[in-house]
């Protein structure tokens, strides 16, 4: 059983992959927020609570490793990478 309020942030600079991931997860009943920017993801994490962040590995502004490190420093999220 999937909980309707399970929230996922999708971060991917490739528009088609971001949209496909978001659509599939949304159709499965998850609450989806998406962005094409790791920097924008940091702002979003500061203002919303997520159960999971699904991120691309290589992005122009910062990679997933840098994003994970900043999220760990500035958020109450448990980070598993």
N, C-alpha and C positions, 0 to 999 in steps of 0.2 A: 504494500500500500504506500503510495506516494502522498506526502503531506502537501496540501495546496500552498501552504505558507513557507515552504522550503525555498530559500532565496539563493540565487546563483548570479555572480557577476562574471560575464564572459568578456575577456580582453583579447582581441586579435586585430592586428592591423590589416589583415586580408579580409576585405568586406564580404566576399562570398562565404568564406569559412565562418566568420562571425555570425552572419545571418543564418546560415544553415544550422550551426550549433544552437543558436538562440531559438530558432523555430522548432527544432526537434525537442529541445528541453521544455519549451513552453507547451508544446502539444502533449508532453508527458505530465503536465500539471505543475511544473515548477514556475516560480515567480522569477522572471529573467530581467536583468539590467545588462546592457552591453555597451562597450566602448571600443574604439579602434586605437586608443592611446593609453599607454601605461601611466603616463603622468595624470591623465584625466581619471584613471582608475583610482589613483591615490586620493584625489579629491572626493570621489564617490564613496570610497571606503570610510572617509572621515565623516560623512553625513548619513550613511545608511549602514545597516547591519546585514551581513551576508553569512550564509551557512557554508558557502563554497565559492572560491574564485577559480575559474577555469581560464588559464592564460596560455597564449602562444609563447614559445621559447624565445624566438628572435624577433625583435621589434625595433624600429628605427631609434626611438628616443632612449629606451632602456630595455634590457632583456628581462626575462622572467626572473632570473636570479636577483637582479637589482630590485625589481618590484617586490619580490618575496621579502628581501631584507628590510626594505622600507616599511612594508606592511607589518612585519614582526615588531619593528621598533615603535610604530605609531598606532597600533590597533590591538584590540583585545581578541582578535582572531587566533585560533590555533592554526599554525602553519605547518603543513606537511608537504614537502617537495621532493 
